[in-house]
């Protein structure tokens, strides 16, 4: 009986330690997946605009944790994504609505701010070719 209690207490100690180690990994994975997916979707929007010779709009709706990509202003939706509730996207010098032109350039350029697990990131889209990068603030 004593051996069983010792084994159970060791098991419980190991289980509780592993829970503390999983949480930071989860937040890191959440951040990496979000930025990877968002970058891929923006590249898709840019390529779609070039290949189909149509303007493509990106709408970010932070109140519902979604963003979507559509042709023209009221055209069909090409991509609609929901992201985690632990992620907040905030307007910076770039509004939460922007467009790629038929040449793949962006009409407006600037930065968006993203908060993930109380850490801030600046997502910047450059003038002209629509390239972008992410920097931790």
C-alpha positions in Angstrom: 0.0 0.0 0.0 2.8 2.4 0.9 4.6 1.7 -2.4 1.4 2.5 -4.3 1.1 5.8 -2.6 4.7 6.7 -3.4 4.3 5.8 -7.0 1.1 7.8 -7.3 2.7 10.9 -5.6 5.7 10.7 -8.0 3.3 10.4 -10.9 1.3 13.4 -9.7 4.5 15.5 -9.2 5.7 14.6 -12.8 2.3 15.4 -14.2 2.0 18.8 -12.6 5.5 19.8 -13.7 4.7 18.8 -17.3 1.6 21.1 -17.2 3.8 24.1 -16.4 6.1 23.3 -19.3 3.4 22.8 -21.9 1.8 26.3 -21.5 4.8 28.4 -22.8 5.1 25.9 -25.7 1.4 26.3 -26.5 1.7 30.1 -26.7 4.8 29.9 -28.9 3.1 27.5 -31.2 0.0 29.7 -31.3 2.1 32.7 -32.3 4.0 30.8 -35.0 0.9 29.3 -36.5 -0.9 32.6 -36.7 1.9 34.5 -38.3 2.7 31.7 -40.7 -1.0 31.4 -41.8 -1.5 35.2 -42.1 1.7 35.6 -44.2 0.6 32.7 -46.4 -2.8 34.2 -46.9 -1.4 37.7 -47.8 1.0 36.1 -50.3 -2.0 34.2 -51.7 -4.0 37.4 -52.0 -1.1 39.1 -53.8 -0.6 36.2 -56.2 -4.4 36.1 -56.9 -4.5 39.8 -57.7 -1.6 39.4 -60.2 -2.8 36.2 -61.8 -6.4 37.2 -62.2 -5.8 40.9 -62.8 -8.3 41.8 -60.1 -8.0 43.9 -57.0 -8.1 41.9 -53.8 -9.2 43.2 -50.5 -8.2 42.1 -47.0 -10.7 42.8 -44.2 -9.6 42.2 -40.6 -12.5 42.0 -38.0 -10.9 41.9 -34.5 -14.2 41.9 -32.7 -15.0 38.4 -34.2 -11.4 37.2 -34.5 -11.7 36.7 -38.2 -10.2 38.0 -41.4 -11.2 37.4 -44.9 -9.9 38.0 -48.4 -12.2 38.8 -51.3 -12.1 40.1 -54.8 -13.2 43.7 -55.2 -15.1 45.4 -52.4 -18.2 43.1 -52.5 -16.9 40.3 -54.5 -16.8 36.6 -53.6 -14.8 35.6 -50.5 -11.6 33.7 -51.4 -10.4 33.0 -47.9 -12.0 33.3 -44.5 -10.0 32.5 -41.4 -10.7 32.5 -37.7 -7.8 33.0 -35.3 -7.4 32.4 -31.6 -9.2 34.5 -29.1 -5.8 35.0 -27.4 -4.7 37.1 -30.4 -5.6 40.8 -30.8 -5.0 42.7 -34.0 -5.0 46.4 -33.7 -4.9 49.2 -36.3 -1.6 51.1 -36.5 -0.7 53.3 -39.4 -2.3 50.7 -41.7 -6.1 50.4 -41.4 -7.7 47.0 -40.9 -8.9 47.1 -44.5 -6.4 47.2 -47.3 -6.1 46.1 -51.0 -3.7 44.6 -53.4 -3.8 46.1 -56.9 -3.7 44.1 -60.2 0.1 44.5 -60.2 0.5 43.0 -56.8 1.3 46.3 -55.1 -0.5 47.4 -52.0 -2.6 50.5 -52.1 -1.9 51.5 -48.5 1.2 50.7 -46.5 2.0 50.8 -42.9 1.9 48.7 -39.7 -0.6 46.6 -37.8 -0.1 45.7 -34.2 -0.7 42.2 -32.9 -0.9 41.2 -29.2 -0.3 37.6 -28.4 0.0 36.5 -24.7 0.8 40.1 -23.6 3.6 40.4 -26.1 3.3 43.0 -28.9 4.4 42.5 -32.5 4.5 45.0 -35.3 3.4 43.6 -38.7 4.6 46.1 -41.3 3.7 46.1 -45.0 6.1 48.0 -47.1 5.3 50.5 -49.8 5.2 49.3 -53.4 5.7 45.6 -53.8 3.6 44.7 -50.8 6.3 42.8 -48.9 6.0 42.5 -45.2 7.8 41.5 -42.0 7.1 41.0 -38.3 9.1 42.6 -35.4 8.6 42.0 -31.7 8.0 45.3 -29.9 
